[in-house]
Amino acid sequence: METQNMIAADITSRLQILDTLSNDALFGSYLNVADPNEPNWKQRFFDSQAMYDRLKSIKQVADPQGLFICKNCVGSDD
């Protein structure tokens, strides 16, 4: 677990450097090249809270029992 925490901290640190170079603009990202510990993941991955909420309402229709879930995906905060 210690090694995993060190790796996660290193990834977060490196991505913060890139954010600094982009003047901290949240340009967006996609999950396979993102920091899995991104604190602003809804905004980073889905653009805005409004867009996230819209996608979540669609997901609730398509997956009412919440079976399809992954870290930082729509509905994972439930």
N, CA, C and O atoms as a GROMACS GRO file, in nm:
protein
  312
    1MET      N    1   0.082  -0.119   0.000
    1MET     CA    2   0.000   0.000   0.000
    1MET      C    3   0.087   0.126   0.000
    1MET      O    4   0.053   0.226  -0.064
    2GLU      N    5   0.197   0.121   0.071
    2GLU     CA    6   0.289   0.234   0.077
    2GLU      C    7   0.340   0.270  -0.063
    2GLU      O    8   0.347   0.387  -0.099
    3THR      N    9   0.376   0.168  -0.141
    3THR     CA   10   0.425   0.191  -0.277
    3THR      C   11   0.317   0.253  -0.364
    3THR      O   12   0.345   0.345  -0.441
    4GLN      N   13   0.194   0.204  -0.351
    4GLN     CA   14   0.083   0.259  -0.429
    4GLN      C   15   0.060   0.406  -0.395
    4GLN      O   16   0.037   0.487  -0.484
    5ASN      N   17   0.068   0.440  -0.268
    5ASN     CA   18   0.049   0.580  -0.228
    5ASN      C   19   0.160   0.668  -0.282
    5ASN      O   20   0.135   0.782  -0.322
    6MET      N   21   0.283   0.617  -0.284
    6MET     CA   22   0.396   0.694  -0.338
    6MET      C   23   0.378   0.718  -0.488
    6MET      O   24   0.405   0.827  -0.537
    7ILE      N   25   0.334   0.615  -0.560
    7ILE     CA   26   0.313   0.627  -0.704
    7ILE      C   27   0.200   0.726  -0.731
    7ILE      O   28   0.212   0.811  -0.820
    8ALA      N   29   0.090   0.717  -0.656
    8ALA     CA   30  -0.023   0.809  -0.674
    8ALA      C   31   0.021   0.953  -0.648
    8ALA      O   32  -0.017   1.043  -0.722
    9ALA      N   33   0.099   0.974  -0.545
    9ALA     CA   34   0.147   1.109  -0.513
    9ALA      C   35   0.239   1.161  -0.624
    9ALA      O   36   0.234   1.280  -0.657
   10ASP      N   37   0.322   1.074  -0.680
   10ASP     CA   38   0.411   1.113  -0.788
   10ASP      C   39   0.332   1.154  -0.912
   10ASP      O   40   0.363   1.256  -0.975
   11ILE      N   41   0.230   1.077  -0.948
   11ILE     CA   42   0.146   1.110  -1.064
   11ILE      C   43   0.078   1.244  -1.042
   11ILE      O   44   0.078   1.330  -1.131
   12THR      N   45   0.020   1.262  -0.926
   12THR     CA   46  -0.048   1.389  -0.895
   12THR      C   47   0.050   1.505  -0.904
   12THR      O   48   0.016   1.610  -0.960
   13SER      N   49   0.168   1.489  -0.852
   13SER     CA   50   0.270   1.594  -0.855
   13SER      C   51   0.308   1.630  -0.999
   13SER      O   52   0.320   1.748  -1.033
   14ARG      N   53   0.327   1.530  -1.082
   14ARG     CA   54   0.366   1.554  -1.222
   14ARG      C   55   0.254   1.623  -1.299
   14ARG      O   56   0.280   1.711  -1.381
   15LEU      N   57   0.130   1.584  -1.273
   15LEU     CA   58   0.019   1.649  -1.343
   15LEU      C   59  -0.003   1.791  -1.294
   15LEU      O   60  -0.050   1.875  -1.371
   16GLN      N   61   0.030   1.819  -1.170
   16GLN     CA   62   0.020   1.957  -1.121
   16GLN      C   63   0.120   2.046  -1.194
   16GLN      O   64   0.092   2.164  -1.218
   17ILE      N   65   0.235   1.991  -1.229
   17ILE     CA   66   0.333   2.067  -1.307
   17ILE      C   67   0.273   2.103  -1.443
   17ILE      O   68   0.287   2.217  -1.489
   18LEU      N   69   0.208   2.007  -1.507
   18LEU     CA   70   0.146   2.034  -1.637
   18LEU      C   71   0.033   2.137  -1.623
   18LEU      O   72   0.018   2.224  -1.709
   19ASP      N   73  -0.044   2.128  -1.517
   19ASP     CA   74  -0.149   2.226  -1.493
   19ASP      C   75  -0.091   2.366  -1.479
   19ASP      O   76  -0.148   2.463  -1.529
   20THR      N   77   0.021   2.377  -1.411
   20THR     CA   78   0.087   2.506  -1.394
   20THR      C   79   0.128   2.564  -1.529
   20THR      O   80   0.113   2.683  -1.553
   21LEU      N   81   0.179   2.479  -1.616
   21LEU     CA   82   0.219   2.524  -1.749
   21LEU      C   83   0.100   2.571  -1.832
   21LEU      O   84   0.116   2.653  -1.922
   22SER      N   85  -0.019   2.520  -1.801
   22SER     CA   86  -0.138   2.562  -1.874
   22SER      C   87  -0.214   2.671  -1.800
   22SER      O   88  -0.333   2.693  -1.824
   23ASN      N   89  -0.145   2.740  -1.709
   23ASN     CA   90  -0.206   2.846  -1.628
   23ASN      C   91  -0.326   2.795  -1.548
   23ASN      O   92  -0.422   2.868  -1.526
   24ASP      N   93  -0.317   2.670  -1.504
   24ASP     CA   94  -0.422   2.605  -1.424
   24ASP      C   95  -0.558   2.601  -1.493
   24ASP      O   96  -0.661   2.588  -1.427
   25ALA      N   97  -0.558   2.610  -1.625
   25ALA     CA   98  -0.684   2.598  -1.700
   25ALA      C   99  -0.726   2.452  -1.701
   25ALA      O  100  -0.644   2.364  -1.728
   26LEU      N  101  -0.851   2.426  -1.673
   26LEU     CA  102  -0.901   2.288  -1.677
   26LEU      C  103  -0.951   2.261  -1.818
   26LEU      O  104  -1.070   2.273  -1.847
   27PHE      N  105  -0.858   2.225  -1.906
   27PHE     CA  106  -0.891   2.205  -2.045
   27PHE      C  107  -0.968   2.076  -2.069
   27PHE      O  108  -1.027   2.058  -2.176
   28GLY      N  109  -0.968   1.990  -1.974
   28GLY     CA  110  -1.033   1.861  -1.992
   28GLY      C  111  -0.930   1.751  -2.001
   28GLY      O  112  -0.809   1.776  -2.009
   29SER      N  113  -0.979   1.634  -2.001
   29SER     CA  114  -0.893   1.517  -2.004
   29SER      C  115  -0.981   1.399  -2.037
   29SER      O  116  -1.102   1.414  -2.052
   30TYR      N  117  -0.922   1.284  -2.049
   30TYR     CA  118  -1.001   1.163  -2.056
   30TYR      C  119  -0.935   1.060  -1.966
   30TYR      O  120  -0.816   1.070  -1.934
   31LEU      N  121  -1.012   0.962  -1.927
   31LEU     CA  122  -0.974   0.878  -1.814
   31LEU      C  123  -0.843   0.803  -1.829
   31LEU      O  124  -0.773   0.783  -1.730
   32ASN      N  125  -0.806   0.760  -1.948
   32ASN     CA  126  -0.687   0.677  -1.957
   32ASN      C  127  -0.557   0.757  -1.954
   32ASN      O  128  -0.450   0.696  -1.953
   33VAL      N  129  -0.561   0.889  -1.953
   33VAL     CA  130  -0.439   0.968  -1.939
   33VAL      C  131  -0.451   1.069  -1.825
   33VAL      O  132  -0.381   1.169  -1.822
   34ALA      N  133  -0.539   1.041  -1.734
   34ALA     CA  134  -0.566   1.135  -1.626
   34ALA      C  135  -0.512   1.084  -1.493
   34ALA      O  136  -0.480   0.966  -1.477
   35ASP      N  137  -0.504   1.175  -1.401
   35ASP     CA  138  -0.468   1.141  -1.264
   35ASP      C  139  -0.589   1.074  -1.200
   35ASP      O  140  -0.694   1.137  -1.188
   36PRO      N  141  -0.579   0.949  -1.159
   36PRO     CA  142  -0.694   0.882  -1.098
   36PRO      C  143  -0.736   0.945  -0.966
   36PRO      O  144  -0.844   0.916  -0.915
   37ASN      N  145  -0.652   1.029  -0.911
   37ASN     CA  146  -0.684   1.098  -0.785
   37ASN      C  147  -0.717   1.245  -0.807
   37ASN      O  148  -0.708   1.325  -0.715
   38GLU      N  149  -0.755   1.280  -0.929
   38GLU     CA  150  -0.790   1.418  -0.965
   38GLU      C  151  -0.898   1.469  -0.870
   38GLU      O  152  -1.008   1.412  -0.867
   39PRO      N  153  -0.871   1.575  -0.795
   39PRO     CA  154  -0.972   1.624  -0.701
   39PRO      C  155  -1.092   1.690  -0.770
   39PRO      O  156  -1.202   1.690  -0.715
   40ASN      N  157  -1.073   1.746  -0.888
   40ASN     CA  158  -1.182   1.811  -0.961
   40ASN      C  159  -1.225   1.725  -1.080
   40ASN      O  160  -1.242   1.776  -1.191
   41TRP      N  161  -1.241   1.597  -1.058
   41TRP     CA  162  -1.264   1.505  -1.168
   41TRP      C  163  -1.393   1.531  -1.245
   41TRP      O  164  -1.396   1.510  -1.366
   42LYS      N  165  -1.497   1.576  -1.180
   42LYS     CA  166  -1.621   1.604  -1.254
   42LYS      C  167  -1.600   1.713  -1.356
   42LYS      O  168  -1.641   1.701  -1.472
   43GLN      N  169  -1.535   1.820  -1.314
   43GLN     CA  170  -1.509   1.932  -1.406
   43GLN      C  171  -1.406   1.892  -1.512
   43GLN      O  172  -1.423   1.925  -1.629
   44ARG      N  173  -1.302   1.823  -1.471
   44ARG     CA  174  -1.194   1.786  -1.564
   44ARG      C  175  -1.244   1.689  -1.671
   44ARG      O  176  -1.211   1.705  -1.789
   45PHE      N  177  -1.322   1.589  -1.631
   45PHE     CA  178  -1.363   1.485  -1.724
   45PHE      C  179  -1.494   1.515  -1.795
   45PHE      O  180  -1.517   1.467  -1.906
   46PHE      N  181  -1.581   1.596  -1.732
   46PHE     CA  182  -1.715   1.615  -1.787
   46PHE      C  183  -1.750   1.761  -1.814
   46PHE      O  184  -1.864   1.791  -1.848
   47ASP      N  185  -1.655   1.852  -1.799
   47ASP     CA  186  -1.666   1.992  -1.836
   47ASP      C  187  -1.734   2.079  -1.731
   47ASP      O  188  -1.682   2.186  -1.699
   48SER      N  189  -1.845   2.038  -1.677
   48SER     CA  190  -1.914   2.122  -1.580
   48SER      C  191  -2.007   2.036  -1.495
   48SER      O  192  -2.037   1.922  -1.530
   49GLN      N  193  -2.051   2.090  -1.384
   49GLN     CA  194  -2.146   2.018  -1.299
   49GLN      C  195  -2.277   1.997  -1.373
   49GLN      O  196  -2.342   1.893  -1.358
   50ALA      N  197  -2.317   2.094  -1.455
   50ALA     CA  198  -2.442   2.082  -1.531
   50ALA      C  199  -2.433   1.965  -1.629
   50ALA      O  200  -2.528   1.887  -1.642
   51MET      N  201  -2.319   1.952  -1.698
   51MET     CA  202  -2.303   1.841  -1.793
   51MET      C  203  -2.300   1.709  -1.718
   51MET      O  204  -2.362   1.611  -1.761
   52TYR      N  205  -2.228   1.705  -1.606
   52TYR     CA  206  -2.222   1.583  -1.525
   52TYR      C  207  -2.364   1.544  -1.480
   52TYR      O  208  -2.401   1.427  -1.489
   53ASP      N  209  -2.442   1.640  -1.432
   53ASP     CA  210  -2.578   1.612  -1.386
   53ASP      C  211  -2.664   1.559  -1.500
   53ASP      O  212  -2.746   1.469  -1.480
   54ARG      N  213  -2.646   1.614  -1.619
   54ARG     CA  214  -2.723   1.567  -1.735
   54ARG      C  215  -2.686   1.422  -1.767
   54ARG      O  216  -2.774   1.338  -1.788
   55LEU      N  217  -2.557   1.394  -1.769
   55LEU     CA  218  -2.512   1.257  -1.796
   55LEU      C  219  -2.560   1.161  -1.686
   55LEU      O  220  -2.595   1.047  -1.715
   56LYS      N  221  -2.561   1.208  -1.563
   56LYS     CA  222  -2.605   1.124  -1.452
   56LYS      C  223  -2.754   1.090  -1.466
   56LYS      O  224  -2.795   0.978  -1.436
   57SER      N  225  -2.834   1.186  -1.510
   57SER     CA  226  -2.977   1.158  -1.529
   57SER      C  227  -2.998   1.057  -1.641
   57SER      O  228  -3.088   0.973  -1.633
   58ILE      N  229  -2.916   1.064  -1.745
   58ILE     CA  230  -2.924   0.967  -1.854
   58ILE      C  231  -2.881   0.829  -1.803
   58ILE      O  232  -2.944   0.728  -1.835
   59LYS      N  233  -2.775   0.826  -1.725
   59LYS     CA  234  -2.726   0.698  -1.669
   59LYS      C  235  -2.832   0.634  -1.580
   59LYS      O  236  -2.848   0.512  -1.582
   60GLN      N  237  -2.904   0.714  -1.503
   60GLN     CA  238  -3.006   0.659  -1.414
   60GLN      C  239  -3.117   0.591  -1.493
   60GLN      O  240  -3.178   0.496  -1.444
   61VAL      N  241  -3.144   0.639  -1.614
   61VAL     CA  242  -3.244   0.574  -1.700
   61VAL      C  243  -3.187   0.444  -1.758
   61VAL      O  244  -3.254   0.341  -1.758
   62ALA      N  245  -3.063   0.450  -1.806
   62ALA     CA  246  -3.002   0.335  -1.871
   62ALA      C  247  -2.954   0.229  -1.772
   62ALA      O  248  -2.948   0.110  -1.805
   63ASP      N  249  -2.918   0.270  -1.651
   63ASP     CA  250  -2.863   0.179  -1.550
   63ASP      C  251  -2.925   0.210  -1.413
   63ASP      O  252  -2.856   0.256  -1.323
   64PRO      N  253  -3.056   0.185  -1.398
   64PRO     CA  254  -3.126   0.226  -1.277
   64PRO      C  255  -3.074   0.158  -1.149
   64PRO      O  256  -3.091   0.213  -1.040
   65GLN      N  257  -3.012   0.043  -1.161
   65GLN     CA  258  -2.961  -0.025  -1.042
   65GLN      C  259  -2.814   0.010  -1.014
   65GLN      O  260  -2.757  -0.038  -0.916
   66GLY      N  261  -2.755   0.093  -1.098
   66GLY     CA  262  -2.617   0.136  -1.075
   66GLY      C  263  -2.516   0.023  -1.083
   66GLY      O  264  -2.422   0.018  -1.003
   67LEU      N  265  -2.534  -0.067  -1.178
   67LEU     CA  266  -2.443  -0.181  -1.191
   67LEU      C  267  -2.312  -0.145  -1.258
   67LEU      O  268  -2.208  -0.204  -1.229
   68PHE      N  269  -2.315  -0.047  -1.349
   68PHE     CA  270  -2.196  -0.012  -1.425
   68PHE      C  271  -2.129   0.109  -1.359
   68PHE      O  272  -2.178   0.221  -1.368
   69ILE      N  273  -2.019   0.083  -1.294
   69ILE     CA  274  -1.955   0.187  -1.215
   69ILE      C  275  -1.803   0.171  -1.225
   69ILE      O  276  -1.751   0.060  -1.238
   70CYS      N  277  -1.734   0.282  -1.218
   70CYS     CA  278  -1.588   0.280  -1.210
   70CYS      C  279  -1.546   0.409  -1.140
   70CYS      O  280  -1.626   0.502  -1.126
   71LYS      N  281  -1.424   0.414  -1.095
   71LYS     CA  282  -1.374   0.532  -1.025
   71LYS      C  283  -1.380   0.653  -1.118
   71LYS      O  284  -1.336   0.646  -1.233
   72ASN      N  285  -1.434   0.762  -1.069
   72ASN     CA  286  -1.444   0.889  -1.142
   72ASN      C  287  -1.530   0.881  -1.266
   72ASN      O  288  -1.509   0.955  -1.362
   73CYS      N  289  -1.627   0.791  -1.267
   73CYS     CA  290  -1.722   0.782  -1.375
   73CYS      C  291  -1.855   0.841  -1.328
   73CYS      O  292  -1.878   0.860  -1.209
   74VAL      N  293  -1.941   0.869  -1.423
   74VAL     CA  294  -2.072   0.924  -1.388
   74VAL      C  295  -2.142   0.829  -1.291
   74VAL      O  296  -2.158   0.710  -1.320
   75GLY      N  297  -2.184   0.883  -1.180
   75GLY     CA  298  -2.254   0.806  -1.078
   75GLY      C  299  -2.165   0.746  -0.971
   75GLY      O  300  -2.216   0.689  -0.874
   76SER      N  301  -2.034   0.756  -0.986
   76SER     CA  302  -1.944   0.694  -0.888
   76SER      C  303  -1.944   0.766  -0.754
   76SER      O  304  -1.893   0.713  -0.655
   77ASP      N  305  -2.000   0.884  -0.750
   77ASP     CA  306  -2.004   0.959  -0.624
   77ASP      C  307  -2.122   0.920  -0.537
   77ASP      O  308  -2.136   0.971  -0.426
   78ASP      N  309  -2.207   0.830  -0.586
   78ASP     CA  310  -2.324   0.790  -0.507
   78ASP      C  311  -2.286   0.694  -0.398
   78ASP      O  312  -2.371   0.649  -0.322
   0.00000   0.00000   0.00000
